[in-house]
Amino acid sequence: MSGSNKARTTGFPAYSAASVLYRWLEGKPVDDFRVMREAIRQQMGTNGNQVNWTQPDEWIPARLEGTARELALRLWNDSGKELNPKNVSGPMRLASNYALLAEAGGRYQLTGRGSAFVEQDPVVLREIDQEEGVTQLLVILAGFTSVQRKDLLPLWEAFLQEQSNIRSPATVASKLYDRLVNVVERGLVERQGWKYSLTKEGQAYLGRTVPQEVRRRQAVDEVVKAANLEQRELLRRQLASINPYRFELLVGQLLTAMDYLDVMVTQQSGDKGVDVVATAKFGITSVREIVQVKRVAGSIGRPVVDQLRGGLHYFQAIKGTIITLGTFSAGAKTAALAPNVAPITLIDGETLLDLLFEHGVGVGRREVVLYEVDEHFLLNTDQDDSEELSA
């Protein structure tokens, strides 16, 4: 670990929420705010009579009294019901870590840095981003076209191993989640479903923010990303043109790689529209599943979903999956999620490509070694090191 302590703010907030709180706190009595926070804290962690914290209009009058109730309601209403009084700990830790608030005469006031923060001064925001690992997170994201949070974790953990004293897996994951929420709220990153990708605004921010050596590494990442996109499109074209039965075999190999058991590709005739039969394992439970494969680029409609569901009993299956190179109509998606009937999972072309790359089916992985000079070692060798080497 270097001497730094990056990403030290627990409950790292969205900057917009923090700014709302800091503006609201200016001139408010410090003691009253502390009373409110303590009253809220005392309502947490009890097993009986749980609090629904998502409904401040309900829990504030029901659980708080006196000054605590009055101040919590004022904060909730003055913020346009956007800032839940329960969620002030993260912004207050941020203010403490970066001297954004001060106390004068028993009341809160914005410091110069605090005023700059709420006005979104780029210098102050950049400093906090660098100290909190936000900049490094954006650099990591720049290496992907789109990526799930679980695939960011190893790179994020490696960064924290080097730049902080954080070791707990739960804390590592929590720090990553908080910072992803922050950059999505700022428009630097876009979230679609489970995946995150850097926006044009995020790319521009990196170009203004990161040092030259990071930009060189980012340039390498961009080359790799472009090459991977090219291979993805090549795989898409080849899947659209291969023999249909070969495509079904590929799906069978994918299911095996995903830890399905007893995977069997059916005969090419008399299969009642079912192409693959497999067993999915959920803990101690095994579930028989049938899969229909559609090697088409168009949209799959509801009749295909109904047909597959109707064929479940022929294979003693309780769920089904449809995999296509194309997409699914709104009707198909609605039918797949219909209540009180067997579930049908829909995997479209983009998701199929994601799974093939994730599990290495139909694609290979080539490692690229990038060497970097260890300037810290070269520039910080002291006399004691020299004596030890010559001994």
N, C-alpha and C positions, 0 to 999 in steps of 0.2 A: 504494500500500500504506500502511496505517496503521502505527503504530509497533509493532504486535503481531506475534507469531509463533505463530499458532494451529496446532494439530495437529502439534506439533513432535516428538512421540514416535513414532519408527519402530518398527514391530512392535507397535503399540498392542495390549495384551492384553485378554482378558476379565478383569473385576475379580475374579471368583471364583478364577481360576487364580493371579492375582497375590497375592491374599490368602493362598492356601495356601502359596505360596513364602515370603512374608514371615514368616508364623508359623513355618514350618519352619526358616528361616535364623536365627532369634533364638538367640543363643548359639553358633552354629557359627563355626569359625575362618575368617576372611576369606581367608587365604592358601590354605587347602585348597579353598575354593570357586573361587577364581581358577585354581588348578591344574586342577580339573575342567573349567572352561569352556575353558581353553586346550587341554586334551587333546581335547575334543570339536571345537573349531575346527580343529585340525590334521587331523581326519578328513574335513573338508568340502572340496569343490572339487576333488577328484581324479577324473580320468576312469576310472582303472582301479580294479577291485575296489570298486564302488559300495556304499554303505551304505543299507540299508532303515531309514530313520529312524523309521518307524511301529512298529517292533518293538524297544523298549528291552530286553526280556528277551533278545534275541538280540545286538544290537550292543554293549550295555554290556560283557558278559563277553568278547566277541570282540575288541573294539577298544580297550578301556581297561585300564589296569593300576594297581596300587597304590592310592594315596589317591584318585585320580580315579575308579577303578572302584568302590571302596567307597562314596564319597560319592554317586555317581550312582545306585547300586543303592539306597542308603538313601532318597534323594529319591524315586525311582520307587516304592518299596514303601511308604514312610511316607505318601505321598499317595494311597494306595489305587490305585496305577497309573493315576492321572489326569493327573499332571504329568510330561510327557516332559522329561528333563533337557536335551535339545537346545533346548527352547523357553523358556529362561529369559532370553534377551537382552531381549525386549520388556518383561517385568516389571521387570528391573533398570534399564532406561532410564527407565521410569516412576518408579521409586523415586528415581533420581538427579534427575530433573526436578522432583519435588515433595517432596523431602526426607522420604521415607517410611522410609528406613533410615539408620542411622549406624554408625560403628565405635567400639568402646570396648575397649581392652585386646586389640586384635587379633581381636575377635569382633563379629559383627553384632548390632545391637539395634534394635528398633522405636523410632522417634521418637514424639513425641506425635501428630503428624499421621499417622504410620504406623499407630499403634494405632487412631486414629479411622477410618482407611481400612478396616482389616480388620474393624472393627465396623460398617461401612457407615454411618458418620456422614453424614447428608444434606448438611451444609454442605461437608464436604471433597469428597464425590463431585460435588456441584454445581459446585464451583470447578474441579475437574479436567475435568468434562464441558464447561464453558464454554471452558476453555483449549485443549482437544483437539478442538473442533469438533463434539462429540457433540450439544450442545444445538442448534446450527445444523442438523445433519443431521436431527434430529427435527422442527425447524421446516419444513425442506424436505419431509419425508415427510408432514407434516400437510396439504400441498397436494394430495395424491393419495389416491384410494381405495386403489389398489395400483399398484405401479410396479416396473419392472425396473431393475436396477442401472445398465445402460447409459443409461437415461433420467434417472437421478439425476446422472450424471457432469457434464453441462454446468453445472448449478446448484452442485454441489460445487466444481467447478473455479473458477467465478466467485467463490465465497466465499474459496477459497485465494488467488486472484489478489489479492484486496483485503486479506486478513488474514494473509498469510504470504509467505515468499519461495520457496515451492514452485512449480516451473514444469514439471518433467518430467512428461509424460503418464503414464508408467508409475508414477511416485511418487504422482501424484494418484489414480490408480485403486487403488493398493495401500492408501493411507491410507483411502479410502472403504470398501474391503472390510473392513479391520481393524475399523473403527468399526461397520459393520453387524453383524459377528460379535459385537461387544461388546453392542450394544443388543438383539440377538435373544436372547443368553444371559441378559440381565437381564429379559426379558419385556416390554420397552418396544416392541418391534417383532416382528411375526410374519412368518415366511417360508413361503410356499407355492409350491413349484416354483421358478420364476425370479423371483417377485414378492415385494415387501416391502410391508407396511402397518403403520400405527401401531395399537397395541393400546389398549384403554381405559386400561391402566396408563400407557402412553406419553402419551396425551392428558392424563391427570391430572398426570403429571410436568411436562409443558410448562406447564400452568396454574399450577403452583407455582413454576416456575423462570424463565420468560422475562420480560423487562421489558415494560412497558406498550406501548411502540411495536411490539414484536414481536407481542404479542397482538393489536394492531389489524390488523397485516398478516395474522396467522393467521385473524382473523375474515373478512377478504376471501377468503382461500384457501378457507375453509369454505363460503362462499357459492358460489364457483366450482365447488367439488367437488360440492355439492348439485345445482347446475344441470347439471353434466356427467352425474351419475347419472340425473337425470330424462331427459336426452336419450338416454342409453344404453337405458333402458327403453322409450322411445318408438321407438327404432330396432328393438329386439327385437320389439315388437308389430307394427310395419309390415312387417318381414321375414316374420313369420308369416302375414301376410294378403295379400302381393302375389302376382301371377301367378307360378307356378313357373318358367316360362321366363325371366321378368324376373329372378328370383332367380339363375338360372344365369348370365345376362348380368352381373349384379353380381359374381358370383364370378370371372367372366372378367376383369372390370375390376380386381378385387383382385389377381389373379395378374399382370396387366400392371404394376400399380403395384409389385409385389414383384419386378420385373425378370425375370419369365418371358418367354420368347420364343415367337413363333408360336402365340399363344393362340387357340384356336378353340372356340366353343361349338357342339356337334354339333346335328344336326337333332333335332326333337322325337320322331321315331319311328325305329326301326331302328338305334338307337345302342348296343344291347347293354348298356344300363344305364350307359353312360358319357355324362357331360354336358359335360365340358370336356377338351380335349386341349391340352397345352402342352409346352414344352421348358425344363427347368431348367438353368441354367449353373452348374457347379462348377469354378471356375478355368478350365482349358483343356478341360474335359470337358463335353459336352452330354448330357443325360439326358431321354429322352422320358417323359412322365408323363401318366397319365389321372386324371381327377377325377370322382367321383360326388357329386352334391349332394342332400342330403335335407332338405327344408323341413318337418321334423316336430319336435315338441317332446318326443317320447318317447325311449326308449332304443333304440339301434341294436345289433342282435345279431351274432353271429359269421357267420351265413349271408351277410350283406351283404359282409363282408370277403372271404370265400371266393369269392363271385361276382365281385367286382371283380378279385381276383387271377387268376381263371380267364379274364378277358377281356383281360388285358394283351397277349397275342400278336396279337389282332385289330388293334391299333394300333401294333405294333412298340415297345411301351413296356416299360420294365424296373422301373417302380415306380408305385404308385398312391396316391391320397389320397381320403379320404371326409370330406366337410364336412357338418355337420348343425347345426341350431338346437338340437338336444337334447343327449343324452349318449350314451355307449357302455357296453355291458355289460362285465362282467369278461371274459367269453368273447371278445368282440370285441377287447379290448385284448391279451389273450394271443395271439390268432390274428395280430394285426397285427405282433407282435414275434417270431413263430415263426422259428426258425433255418433256414437253408438253403433259404429260399424268398424270392420277391420281397418287398421291404418295402412295407408299407402305412402311410401316415401318417394319423392320426386327429385331426381338428380339431373340437372340440365347440363348442357355442353361445357359451360364454364366451370361448374363444380366438378364434372368428370375430369377435365384437364387438371384442375387443382389436385384431385386425389391421385391421378396417375403420377404427377410430379412428386407429390408428397411421399408416396410409397415406392417410387422408383420402378414403376411398371411401364414398359414401353419406352423408357428413357434411361440414360446412364448419367452418372455424376462424375464430373472431372474436377479435381482439386487444383486450385491456383494458389501458389505460394507467393506472398508479397513480403519482401524484406524491408525493414525500417531500421534506420540507425538509432541506437540507444544513446541519445544525447545526454541523458541524465547520468549514465554510467561514465561516458567519455569525459564529461565536463566536471564531474564531482569526485574524482579519485584523489584522496588526500594523502598526506605523508604517511600515515599509519598503514594505508593499503600498500604503498610502495615498499615499506619496510617488511611487511608480511610476505610479499611476493619474492623479495630478495633473500629471505631467511633460508 
